[in-house]
């Protein structure tokens, strides 16, 4: 049953690891704003969209700028 | 009427058609163009009409070229990179987040921008080789997201956020979990072979885990208990601190002398639950500030002019202004100092100071007070007093604004804990004495057990959870309170003092009414065409009021400063303006009818006096109903800076008893509140402008009412959205019920304490009993208070919609 010493050591180490992770996350400001990231996450797909669109739209855009001139 | 594709407002000034879409103004159209040309159309897909109409910015941000000002605004400044954080009150939806985080598509020198939505701030880093702070700010403003830069920003000492409560809660939770896990075997398995062998290491580990809980997480309770004992006032933290100390010392002794397991589980659990309550109560409206004084209203810098050559402009900090300086105030800029007007005429809006959105006309050499907002062409002012000595800022020298004078409010919990602590000590002593005769070996055991089990965990949680929950419910209903304590103070109110202008009346709505011979449609058309040419604010208001869409050519148009305008259409002369001005060349003498208390615009068409338009602030819908409701349980007072012109009207409309006090300057208002307080009245002051700032600070609870909560309101205990004005009665009622809930919860927790004391005084308190009783009482209190405060809170929502 002396294995219990090892088990205890492991359990305490695992707990400490999670505790350290928590401290790190607070310190790095992850708990300062808990709302915006939830919205920002939804934009991840859309951030790419303008870039791909750009290629298709370019001809139109040239026509438009010509009009202005 | 069509709505603007960008901002969603109705296009009342004519529709601008562009790309198959309608816009209400050129500003909105420009923003659309900028976004569209940069493939940022997704802005409009995220939300319907997310935009904000941009304001004119000519020269407004010139001070951002001043190196010393820039330096004070920046968060980071190294080599070619600068990082700056702005408060942008206009941030309101996910489209805002999206476009602000895509600023780099609009200006390639911006490397990143990150929005903090709850705080309404954006943090932007950019490359200084190609761009500068001013152009970043101008880009933001062009998009309608004008940053709010004020004197307060320049004096921010540090951006350090207080995260200590989160850390403390984390530490307590971590220790609590581990200790529970280690103490569990000993709850049930008694005298088991392996457990007997290993229990020592379990106990020492528990002791080890409890150290950070006692010495770090619980440290606030010791500090607060020490302070309260020192000031001879026993608050709730005293029995808590005693409880924690006794728990720890007794457990330490038990483990060290091999007497038992100790109460480490209860100790960690107690601290964890208490901190949880604190955390829950700590709801803050980050983007609102309740501490604003004049500094937040004033700009950082103004345009100073060279006295010898007035075309020579340079930027200077507002604080550096001295007497006899010349400054230039542009359209929509705030006048930061008292001075004398050196331009021909100016229109000043003193709504910041008086709460009344009325333009006051000033002419050459007139005295101008700080706090007014100028509208129209730029004006020049000669400074007579520096910022700190100005009439408006003088109010802040009053002692109410020094924090030392904060009236200390004794919360319900504090009141009860006074008696509770004394009773607890008496019970502990009596049972100790009793056991001294019965079985002297058990004296210490019983004495400590009483102190442990009576530790008022549930008592301490009742108020934070009830008030914290109500604070959130009030927030949903657009009453934003500074802290949870204010709810308790609201429940004690017996007198309500209202400011009139801006509080009982609206700022937004001008009622324009016409008195005199009714105008024909043709006459209206002519009137509108003459008004079109004038930039006078009253002309603009009237122009928007008159419905007509025919265009005529005007001849002989002229505008006389401070008098009125005249013009001729189809050989018919029209005159619009002051009574004396329009009736000047009339053959017949007419007596002016209008009262002196109204703003009026008189009209003659074809040399015939037609009548006048009167501008009036409108009382809020349902204000008389609200006052009637309130008058049943509160003393009501209306306190106004205006002359008594409307006494008759108010007396007639109000069927209930309301005291009317007029002609009060900001300082009178403060003194008035003070005199009521000396008669032991608990006062709720509801006001809006800076003129109420003193009264708001002096009163027991100061609520500031605001048409738009992002517009800055004076220092107060809470900000109420104007749309919820008629619900003030409900808010007060709910506050009272909230306090009732806390009282019920107290009885509830006392009941648990009595059961616990039963175990303790008879000498039967086992660690497992404490470990069950303490969380059980805490959790049931949390459950009870949360559910019942939710139920009473629902009533406000029901009634308002």
Interface residues (C-beta under 8 A of the other chain):
Chain A: X1 X4 X5 X8 X11 X12 X15 X18 X19 X22 X23 X26 X27 X29 X31 X32 X33 X34 X35 X36 X39 X40 X42 X43 X46 X47 X49 X50 X53 X54 X57 X61
Chain B: X37 X38 X39 X40 X42 X94 X97 X98 X101 X102 X105 X114 X115 X116 X117 X118 X119 X161 X163 X166 X167 X170 X171 X174 X177 X178 X181 X194 X197 X198 X201 X205
